[in-house]
């Protein structure tokens, strides 16, 4: 099973706790500027996700993956991510980068 995690640089960072494996990570470039970082994560059961604000006082929330959309295959997760970020003729690009334990 797969989930899509999102972080927004300068706003918040999402990190997975134990039980998830990042498979692919993409920067979302909107007119050349990085607006978000998406990570496709394989999970075998519900996991906890840390969401921390990037600005003081760095508020932290822990969210269960059960509240996120789940995808049976990596291809389904990729298709959903492409659907989320491409619309009309806007200059929106997904640029693949190295997966990490954090989605920064």
C-alpha positions in Angstrom: 0.0 0.0 0.0 1.2 3.5 -0.8 0.6 7.1 0.4 1.6 10.5 -0.8 3.2 12.8 1.8 3.6 16.5 1.1 5.9 19.1 2.6 5.9 22.8 1.7 9.4 24.4 2.1 9.2 27.4 4.4 5.8 26.3 5.7 6.0 22.8 7.1 7.9 19.5 6.8 6.3 16.0 7.0 8.4 13.1 8.2 7.4 9.5 8.5 7.9 7.5 11.7 8.8 3.8 11.8 6.9 1.5 9.4 7.1 3.5 6.1 9.6 3.4 3.3 10.0 6.4 1.0 10.2 5.0 -2.6 10.2 8.2 -4.8 10.5 11.9 -4.0 9.6 14.8 -6.3 10.0 18.5 -6.2 6.9 20.3 -7.5 8.2 23.3 -9.5 5.5 25.9 -10.3 6.9 28.4 -12.8 10.4 27.4 -11.8 9.9 27.8 -8.0 9.7 24.8 -5.6 6.3 25.0 -4.1 6.1 21.5 -2.5 8.0 18.2 -2.1 6.0 15.0 -2.6 7.1 11.6 -1.4 5.5 8.3 -2.4 5.8 6.0 0.7 5.2 2.3 1.0 3.4 1.3 4.2 2.3 -2.1 5.4 0.0 -0.7 8.1 -1.1 2.7 9.4 1.9 4.7 10.5 2.4 8.1 12.3 3.5 11.2 10.4 5.2 14.1 12.1 4.2 17.5 10.7 6.4 20.4 12.0 5.9 24.0 11.1 9.1 25.6 9.7 8.7 28.9 11.5 8.8 29.5 15.3 7.3 28.2 17.5 7.7 25.1 15.3 4.4 23.6 16.3 4.4 19.8 15.9 1.5 17.6 15.0 1.4 13.8 14.7 -1.1 12.4 12.2 -2.1 8.9 11.4 -1.7 7.7 7.8 -5.3 6.4 8.0 -6.4 9.9 7.2 -4.6 10.0 3.9 -5.6 8.4 0.6 -4.1 5.0 0.1 -3.1 3.4 -3.2 -2.7 -0.3 -3.9 0.2 0.1 -6.3 3.0 2.6 -6.9 1.6 3.3 -10.4 -1.7 4.3 -8.9 0.1 6.7 -6.5 2.1 8.2 -9.4 -1.1 8.7 -11.4 -2.8 10.5 -8.6 0.3 12.7 -8.0 0.3 13.6 -11.7 -3.4 14.4 -11.6 -2.9 16.7 -8.6 -0.1 18.8 -10.1 -0.9 19.1 -13.8 -3.7 21.3 -14.9 -4.3 23.4 -18.0 -1.3 25.0 -19.6 0.4 26.1 -16.4 4.2 25.7 -16.1 4.0 22.9 -13.4 6.8 20.2 -13.3 7.5 17.3 -11.1 11.3 16.8 -10.8 12.4 13.5 -9.3 15.0 13.7 -6.5 16.5 11.2 -4.0 14.0 9.7 -1.6 14.7 10.3 2.1 13.1 9.5 5.4 11.9 13.0 5.6 9.8 14.9 3.1 11.4 18.3 3.4 
